[in-house]
Amino acid sequence: MTDNIDQLRAELLAAVTGASDAPALEEVRVTALGKKGRITGLMKDLGAMAPEQRKAFGQQLNVLKDEIAAALDVRKRHFDSAALDARLASESMDVTLPVRPEARGTLHPISQTMDEVAAIFGQMGFEVADGPDIEDDFHNFTALNFPPGHPAREMHDTFFLPQAEDGQRYLLRTHTSPVQIRTMMTQKPPIRVIIPGRTYRCDYDMTHTPMFHQVELLVIDTETNMSHLRGCLQEFVRTYFGVDDLTTRFRPSFFPFTEPSAEMDIGCSRKNGELKIGNYGDWLEILGCGMVHPNVLKACGLDPEVYQGFAAGMGIERIAMLKYGIPDLRTFFESDLRWLRHYGFAALDIPSVTGGLTR
């Protein structure tokens, strides 16, 4: 009986080795291990044997079955690897060929606008600063002079994370202002930075989304005043919108982290329901700004008797919509390729003040 098993093993292993392709190997598997296979048939004969003989013969059959299954698996992996190599060879492409025009990618208007803002403020000597999207209460609220009970701290307006093991309350930052705090705490004045990045608030409609982008600017030194703030922002909006004599005005406002605070308006026209930027007699609010509050300076370890500065912030989506005529804020995040092909920018057209900010 052992001779029969040895002979069967030799025949089946030879069949596995001799299989020319995956279908032939499958036929060998069915012949050996299928419901009507040779090994399966021997397994069925065990019931007619004496107990001792059944035990010994059953063990031999199990060893044979495992050995044939392992040989089949090795051979199958060989065929699978060969098939993959053949597929890769047939589907390969020459990456040195030029890109087809219809496959050309485009730059999202958000990225384009951030680059334009960075180019303008870069000409004024500003550097780009960055910080984490997940913030703690101190950097997002306390250091920015938000008092306890301020509406911005409420759950309905802010994405709070579960309380951490150390008792800290973390959240998705509601503005990029925490980076101002981190910059003032780690850099010695003079400071001149812009801070582009994502921010998060609980809101969603034509003019609000749960995630949006802001850019803020911060200047800290010993001599900065409101006239410097006005001149800097006026130069920015005139360059960004391409209107050399664009009129601006500043209205008193309130922000916890600046004092005095102001809203900046630019000239526009709403005639016949069409919004146009320029000196047409009407006004459009564009951003908030002000002198950095003394309490904010103190929270960052700076002496307000020595240092002062200004800060301003604006929504990236908002200024992109105004410049490029995009009517609905939500379309920025809907991943519609038709929209991106219409509003997108050539990836290699890098915005600069000297080379131009748009196509």
Summary of the structure (lengths in Angstrom):
residues: 359
radius of gyration: 35.3
end to end distance: 85.6
largest distance: 108.4
contacts: 1010
relative contact order: 0.11
helix: 46%
strand: 22%
